[in-house]
């Protein structure tokens, strides 16, 4: 039984939170995860960025469900890396909702959280 809940999210249950494909954390957040599973909880500061990599089986979840769930967690930026469409969607949290910008191919991405980043979609999707 969860200790508390918020909008359907349990604060202390690992099976009700997401584990993103990639998370960018502060050093303090990273240190706190060394002794437990790396899950995002409502009662902790959010990661700076989460990234999900789309596959055939995760398309709907990555574009819809996770986008809604991550906004509840106040994650400032959510990237959807989609090798199926050769695109990157950067979702920026504004007033509780994500505004999405889609980048393709050689487009230079623009990240409000990491403004100095100099990458294209191809750089990211090709690793």
Kinemage of the C-alpha trace (Angstrom):
@kinemage 1
@onewidth
@group {chain A} dominant
@subgroup {mainchain}
@vectorlist {calphas} color= white
{ca unk a 1} P 0.000 0.000 0.000
{ca unk a 2} L 1.465 3.396 -0.888
{ca unk a 3} L 2.248 5.825 1.896
{ca unk a 4} L 0.472 8.631 0.045
{ca unk a 5} L -0.806 9.379 -3.426
{ca unk a 6} L -1.251 12.341 -5.701
{ca unk a 7} L -3.386 12.317 -8.815
{ca unk a 8} L -3.133 8.538 -9.059
{ca unk a 9} L 0.629 8.492 -8.425
{ca unk a 10} L 1.910 6.631 -5.408
{ca unk a 11} L 4.762 8.326 -3.653
{ca unk a 12} L 6.396 5.244 -2.197
{ca unk a 13} L 5.655 2.460 -4.740
{ca unk a 14} L 8.249 1.641 -7.384
{ca unk a 15} L 5.664 0.061 -9.712
{ca unk a 16} L 3.711 3.290 -10.115
{ca unk a 17} L 6.562 5.510 -11.271
{ca unk a 18} L 8.596 5.628 -14.445
{ca unk a 19} L 12.207 4.726 -15.039
{ca unk a 20} L 13.181 6.731 -18.151
{ca unk a 21} L 15.570 5.422 -20.800
{ca unk a 22} L 17.897 8.304 -19.860
{ca unk a 23} L 17.814 10.858 -17.038
{ca unk a 24} L 20.010 13.889 -16.500
{ca unk a 25} L 20.384 14.634 -12.798
{ca unk a 26} L 22.251 17.007 -10.569
{ca unk a 27} L 25.237 15.518 -8.741
{ca unk a 28} L 23.260 15.663 -5.482
{ca unk a 29} L 20.402 13.658 -7.039
{ca unk a 30} L 22.867 11.119 -8.444
{ca unk a 31} L 24.462 10.643 -5.023
{ca unk a 32} L 21.054 9.997 -3.428
{ca unk a 33} L 20.323 7.194 -5.932
{ca unk a 34} L 23.452 5.172 -5.133
{ca unk a 35} L 21.686 3.139 -2.459
{ca unk a 36} L 18.333 2.475 -4.201
{ca unk a 37} L 16.597 1.920 -7.533
{ca unk a 38} L 16.654 4.939 -9.855
{ca unk a 39} L 12.966 5.844 -9.892
{ca unk a 40} L 11.330 9.251 -10.125
{ca unk a 41} L 9.230 9.989 -7.050
{ca unk a 42} L 6.805 12.839 -6.440
{ca unk a 43} L 8.399 13.840 -3.157
{ca unk a 44} L 11.849 14.477 -4.685
{ca unk a 45} L 13.243 17.169 -6.963
{ca unk a 46} L 12.707 16.251 -10.622
{ca unk a 47} L 15.528 15.355 -13.009
{ca unk a 48} L 16.687 18.182 -15.266
{ca unk a 49} L 15.840 16.125 -18.346
{ca unk a 50} L 14.387 12.735 -19.227
{ca unk a 51} L 14.727 11.026 -22.590
{ca unk a 52} L 12.637 8.187 -23.971
{ca unk a 53} L 13.671 6.244 -27.074
{ca unk a 54} L 10.675 5.211 -29.162
{ca unk a 55} L 10.217 1.667 -30.416
{ca unk a 56} L 7.264 0.025 -32.162
{ca unk a 57} L 5.969 -1.248 -28.833
{ca unk a 58} L 6.379 2.051 -26.904
{ca unk a 59} L 5.147 4.671 -29.418
{ca unk a 60} L 1.857 5.479 -27.711
{ca unk a 61} L 3.310 5.396 -24.204
{ca unk a 62} L 6.298 7.607 -25.089
{ca unk a 63} L 4.288 10.230 -26.970
{ca unk a 64} L 1.166 10.320 -24.781
{ca unk a 65} L 1.183 8.687 -21.341
{ca unk a 66} L 4.743 9.554 -20.321
{ca unk a 67} L 4.349 13.107 -21.559
{ca unk a 68} L 1.383 13.596 -19.222
{ca unk a 69} L 3.053 11.795 -16.321
{ca unk a 70} L 6.351 13.666 -16.598
{ca unk a 71} L 4.534 17.012 -16.574
{ca unk a 72} L 3.002 16.059 -13.199
{ca unk a 73} L 6.536 15.482 -11.925
{ca unk a 74} L 7.571 19.010 -13.070
{ca unk a 75} L 10.423 17.704 -15.218
{ca unk a 76} L 11.533 20.842 -17.102
{ca unk a 77} L 12.421 19.057 -20.341
{ca unk a 78} L 11.370 15.736 -21.897
{ca unk a 79} L 12.945 14.468 -25.114
{ca unk a 80} L 11.323 11.845 -27.314
{ca unk a 81} L 14.027 10.325 -29.524
{ca unk a 82} L 12.242 8.570 -32.370
{ca unk a 83} L 14.466 6.526 -34.705
{ca unk a 84} L 11.332 5.214 -36.464
{ca unk a 85} L 10.514 8.732 -37.757
{ca unk a 86} L 14.126 10.011 -37.621
{ca unk a 87} L 13.098 12.858 -35.343
{ca unk a 88} L 13.563 14.315 -31.893
{ca unk a 89} L 10.719 16.012 -30.054
{ca unk a 90} L 11.770 18.375 -27.296
{ca unk a 91} L 8.985 19.009 -24.821
{ca unk a 92} L 9.496 22.066 -22.614
{ca unk a 93} L 7.384 22.493 -19.485
{ca unk a 94} L 5.466 25.779 -19.487
{ca unk a 95} L 2.813 26.445 -16.839
{ca unk a 96} L 2.304 22.744 -16.145
{ca unk a 97} L 2.034 21.581 -19.796
{ca unk a 98} L 4.620 20.556 -22.335
{ca unk a 99} L 5.139 22.634 -25.464
{ca unk a 100} L 6.644 20.406 -28.168
{ca unk a 101} L 9.122 21.264 -30.907
{ca unk a 102} L 9.981 18.609 -33.498
{ca unk a 103} L 13.463 18.441 -35.038
{ca unk a 104} L 14.523 16.230 -37.963
{ca unk a 105} L 17.720 15.179 -39.750
{ca unk a 106} L 20.358 17.908 -39.706
{ca unk a 107} L 18.242 20.313 -37.619
{ca unk a 108} L 20.291 21.800 -34.797
{ca unk a 109} L 18.341 21.201 -31.617
{ca unk a 110} L 17.523 23.999 -29.193
{ca unk a 111} L 17.333 22.996 -25.526
{ca unk a 112} L 16.164 25.602 -23.000
{ca unk a 113} L 17.655 23.539 -20.155
{ca unk a 114} L 20.999 23.053 -21.971
{ca unk a 115} L 21.323 26.109 -24.267
{ca unk a 116} L 25.015 25.485 -25.037
{ca unk a 117} L 24.383 22.032 -26.508
{ca unk a 118} L 25.422 21.794 -30.162
{ca unk a 119} L 23.864 18.645 -31.614
{ca unk a 120} L 21.700 17.677 -34.546
{ca unk a 121} L 19.017 15.011 -34.593
{ca unk a 122} L 21.331 12.765 -36.626
{ca unk a 123} L 24.096 13.184 -33.987
{ca unk a 124} L 21.717 12.022 -31.288
{ca unk a 125} L 20.035 9.161 -33.141
{ca unk a 126} L 23.281 7.745 -34.508
{ca unk a 127} L 24.931 7.840 -31.081
